[in-house]
Structure formats: C-alpha cells, structure tokens
C-alpha cells in the first residue's frame, strides 16, 4: 500500500518529507537530505518516531509488520560532516537494537566507527536559573526540578552531549552538541528525561529520547569518555563515578501533550522501544510534567 493508503488506515497525517509504503509484512521508509540535516524534533528527520508510531497503529488495525526497511532517495550521497555522523549513529542503533534494515553504505559504517572512544565535552558552568531561562520549556524544567528537590530528589539538568576526536576542540568535532534536559541517578538506576511544554506534541520526542538513551548507554558502557580534568558542573562527577555501575537506564517522556499516535499507544510504544545495550537494560515510561507543580501557569510567565 502507498503512503495515502497508510494515512487512511491509521487516521493520521504523515510527514511530507518522508516516503512510506507497506507491502506484505514490510514497512519501507525513504529518507532524503532534509531527513539527515534537519532537527530530529521535526517530522522529516524523526524517522524513528514515525516508524514506531506507524508500525504500532498498523498492528492495531490487524496488519503484521515484521520488517522495517530504511532507504535513501537515489539522489542522496552520505558524507562525513558532524550532522551526518550523528545521523549514521541513529541509523546504526536502529539496526542494532531493533533489527531494522538500513542502507548498505560503507560511509555509514565509517561514520559510526569514527565515533569509537570519542571524547565527550563536559559542562563549563552551572545551568541558568529560572529567572534567566529563555523559553517556556526551560522555565518548566527548572520549576519541575525545584518541585522534586522538595521531595529530596537530586535532578541535574542540561548535560551537553557532543563527541570529539581525542580532545575537545572545534577542529576535532565529530558530532554536534545537544543537551540532555534532565537526569538523576539512584543506586543502579539512571533516569533521563525528555521534557516538552504544553502544546508541543511532535512525534520527534521519540527520536530525541532514543538518541539520548543510546548515547547514555554507550557512555555507561565505556564507549565514550568524558574529557579529563573537568570541574563538577551540573553533576557530571556523579555521572562519571556511576559509569560501569548503572544497570538500568530509564527514558522518561515528561509531557502533558502527546501526538495522538503516541498517546493512544503508550504501553505498546514503550515495550517496542526497550533494548539492551551491553550491561545496561534500557526501558521507557511516560509521566506528566504537571503532577508535582502546583501552579502550572507559572512556567508560561503569566
């Protein structure tokens, strides 16, 4: 069946920048340059999220989706820029964790291999306070952390996730640097949070949390290393001391607003996303970000 038929069956609009088809038991997705170079929050780049959502909804309608085949349009040639290396990492993890077929491209594997034993940048300062937070999600993040602090929890925030070759320097950059919203460690369990403010209901939240759980599992398994002689900002020393000790990594969707394809399939999606990486068992859960915030409107600056 073609993309329009899939749209009709699952009852949802589909991203214009991604090609889709389903035949026998195989879901095929065709990506392009915009998919590779776009922000993974955006529909054209959030291929992991769309595959998981479409697969779940087709199965709800009685179709068996046993295979996933990811392809590129004929005109695209993979390069080795930081953005392309990051995208190849995402592709590789989908193949490794879920058995999805990815293009047999030597450049993809070369990009993935180039990340082995990469160095992670460390925070250079503390995260900004709520008074100077620049947007609604940043304010909500800090309100949530303060609410948890009253319960005795220690939640750290805005951990930079960027990879470099040998030493942290722009000339050595392997991947772009993004920031993990929040994280906490309790004994053998680490939780990482992907937070979204009310009204932000893109499917890309799945791709983002998958990326961070994959990166963190590789950190915990010793594939990537933090730069030496760093100062203890944003709890990074606690994280360093936990490497090799964490057995359970939980990815938390922290939001009150979800895309219908996610909200109607939360348990199914959480089960489908789970994976094991080395010594780390990775699972997922959904929580509301207003559960412990008495005045929800505060974060909107009202």
N, C-alpha and C positions, 0 to 999 in steps of 0.2 A: 504494500500500500504506500501511497505517496504522502507527502507532508500534509496536504489538505485533508486527506482521509484520517491521518493520525490526529490532527486537530479536531476533527468532527467527533472522533471516538472518545478522546479524553476530555473534551469540552473545555478546552483552554487555548488561548492564543499561544503561538510558538515564536521563538526569536527569528527575525527576518534574516539575520546574518549566518544562520546555521542550516545546512542541508540535512534533511531527515527522510528516512524511508524504513519500512519494515516488511520483511519477506520471510516466510516460513517461521523460523524461530530466532531470526537475527535482526537486531536494531542497528541500522547504519547511520552514522553521523558524519557529515562532510564539513570540515573547517577551512578557514581561509586566513588571509593575512590579518584581518581585523580580529579574528579569534586569538591569534598569537600575541599581537601587540596591544590589545585592549586591556582594560582593567577587569580583573576576574569577577568584580561585582556586577559588571554589565553582561547583558544576555548573550551577546555574540561570543564572549570569552568564557562564560560559565558553563563549559561543556559538561563537566562532571555533574553539576546540579541538574541540568536538563536531562541528561541520560538517566540518572537515578529517578527523577520525577516521572518521566515518560514511561520508563520501564515499570515502575510501580503501578501507574494508572492503567497501562495496557493489561497488566496481570489482573488488576481488579475487574477488568472487563472480560476476563476469560481467556486472554491470549497468553501463550507461553513465550517468554523472552529468555532464551538460554544463552544467547551470544550477543556481544556488542562489538561492532567493527568501527573503528575511528579512522577516517581518511582525511587527506588534504585535497583541495581542489587542484586541478592539474597545473595551474599557473604558479603555485606557491613552491618556493625552494627555501628550506630551513637554513638559517645562518647560525652564527655563534655569539650574537650580542647578549648582554645580560638578560634582557627580556626573553630572548629565545631559549637561553639556558634554563631559565625559570619555567618556561612552558614545557620544555622537554622533560624536566623533572616531574612536573604534574602528570604528563603522559605516562612516563615510566612507572610512577606509583600506581596509576590506574591499572596498568598491565600486571604489575606485581601483586597488588592487593586483591584485585577483582577478576583477573584473567581476561580483561578486555583486550582485543586485538588492536595494536597500534601500527602505524606505518613502519615498514622495514627500511628504515633510512639510517645509514651509517652516521649521519650528522646528529641524529637524536641520541644515539648511544655515546657518541664522542662528547656531546654536551653534558650528558649525565655523568660520564666517567670523570670529566674535568672537575666535578664538584667533590670528589673523594678527598677527605682530610682537609676540607676547606676551613678557613678561619672565620669565626663569627665576630661581628662588631659588638662591643659592649656599650651600655648606656653611658653617656658622658655627663649626665646631670639627672636630677630628680624630675619626675613628671610635673607638668604645670598644675597649679592649684585650680580649684573650681572658679575662683574669681577671674582668672585669665584664660579659662578654657574657651576655645574659639568657636565651637559649634554645639548643637543640641546633644549629639551623642557623647561628646567629650564631657559635657556637664553631667549628663545622666550617669556616665561611667564613674565619675567622682562621687556623686550622690550615693550610688549603689555601694561603692567601697566603704564610705563612711557608715552606711547602714549596717554593713557586715562587720565593721570594726567594733560596733557596739555589742555584737554577739561574741566578740573575742576572736574573730577570724582575721587573718592577715592575708589580704589580697593585694598583689602587686600589679602594676599596670604599664602599658606602653613599652613592651620589650622589643627592641629593634631586632629584626630577623633579616640579615643580609650576609652574603657569603663573599669571601675574598681569597685569593691565592697567596698563601704564605704569610702575608702581612696585610693589615687593614690600611688600605690606601686606594684612592680613586683609580690609579693605574692598574691595580690588582683586582678590580671588582669583577666578580663572577655573576652575581645576581643583584637585582635591585633590592633596596632595603624597604621593608614594610614593617608595620608594628602590630604585635600581638596585643589585643585590647587589655585583657586581664588574665591573671593566673594565680594559682595557690597550690601549695604542697602540704599534704598531711600524711605523715608516715610514708607508706609505699605508694600513695596515690597522688597524682598531679591532675588538676583540673585547669583547662584553658577555656576562656570564654570568648565567643564572638557576639558582641552586643550591637543591637540595632534599635534606633529610636522608633517611636510610634509612626507608622506610615511608610517605613522603609521595609518593603515586603518582597524584595527581589530574590529570585532563585539562587543568585550568586552567593548568598550566605552559606550555602552548602560547599561551593568551591573554595571559599575563603577558609572555612573551618577545616576542610580536608587538607588544604595546603599547610596550615599551621600545625595540625596534628601529625602530618607526615614529617614536617621539618623537626618538630619537637621530638618525635620518636627517634629520628636519626641523631639528634643531639644526645638524647638519653642513652642511646646505644653506642655512642662514641664515634660516630661517623664524622661529625663536625666538631670543632673545638673553639672555645672562646679565646679571644686574644689575651695574652698574659699581662700581668701587672696592671690590671684594671681596678678602678675604685668600685666600691659596693653601692652603686646607684640602682634603684628600682628592684632590689632584692636579688641581683644577679649572683651574688656569692652563695646565697641559699640554693639557687638552682645549680650552680657548679658543684656544690657538695652533694647534691642529690643524684648526680649522674652515675649510673650503674646501680642505683638503689631503687629507683622507681620501677614498679612492676605494672602499674595500671595508669593509663592516661585516658582521661575523660574529656571529650569535646562537648562543650555546653552551648547550645543555641539560646542566647539570653535576649528574648524579644517578646513583645506582646502582639506583633503583627507579622503574619507569615503569608507567603503566597499560598493560594488555595490548594495547589498541588502538593504543598508541604504540609499544611495544617490538616488536611484530610488523610494523610498517610504517615504521621509522625513515627509511630512504632515501627511500621514496615521500613521506613527510610533509615531509622536508627539501626535496625538489625542489618540492613543491607550495607550500611557504611562501615560497620565494625570490621576490624582487621587485627592481625598480629604482626608486629614488627620486631624481629629479634627477640629480646627478653621482655618486650613491652606489649601488653594487651590494650588495644585501643577501642573504646566504646563511645557512644554518643547519647545525649539526652537533651530534652527541651525544658526550659524554665522561663517563667515570666519575670521581666525585669522590674515590675511594679510590686511584687509580692512583699517586699520589705521597705518600700518607700511610701511614707505616709502622705506626702503631698506631691503627687505625680507631676503636677503642672510646674513645679519649681524648675525642672530642667529646661523647660521651654522659655524661661526667663519672664514668665508672666507675673 
